[in-house]
Amino acid sequence: MDYTKNSLLFKALADPTRLEIVDMVSGGELCACEILARFSITQPSLSHHMKVLCACGLVRGRKEGKWTYYSLDTETAQLAASALSEATSCTEGRVGRKAVCEEACC
C-alpha cells in the first residue's frame, strides 16, 4: 500500500466542500461555473479546492475555451476505496494488525 499517495487522497476528501464536489462530479462532467453556483465561496477558493482534487488524481480538469470542465477519475476513486478497505481489513502478517487478531480471524 502506498501510504503517502493514499494520505493525499484522504486529506483531499477530509474537507466537506471537496467531498461535496467529488459527489457532484461523480454524476458526470460539470463546468466550474456549475460547481461554483452550489457553494457560497469565491472563484479563487473554488480554484484552490479543484487544484487539491486534481493534484491527488480524484478529479480531472478539461479546458474548453474560457471554461474548465471537471469529472471524477473513477480509477483513482476505486483505488481510494480499495485503500480504505485494505487499511481496515485484518490481514495475517501485516504490521500493526497481527498482534490484534492473532488467530481470531486470520
C-alpha positions, 0 to 999 in steps of 0.5 A: 500500500502506498501510504503517502499517495493514499494520505493525499487522497484522504486529506483531499476528501477530509474537507466537506466542500471537496467531498461535496464536489467529488459527489457532484462530479461523480454524476458526470462532467460539470463546468466550474461555473456549475460547481461554483453556483452550489457553494457560497465561496469565491472563484479563487477558493473554488480554484484552490479546492479543484487544484487539491482534487486534481493534484491527488488524481480524484478529479480531472480538469478539461479546458474548453475555451474560457471554461474548465470542465471537471469529472471524477477519475473513477480509477483513482476513486476505486483505488481510494476505496480499495485503500480504505478497505485494505487499511481496515481489513485484518490481514495475517502478517501485516504490521500493526494488525497481527498482534490484534487478531492473532488467530481470531480471524486470520 
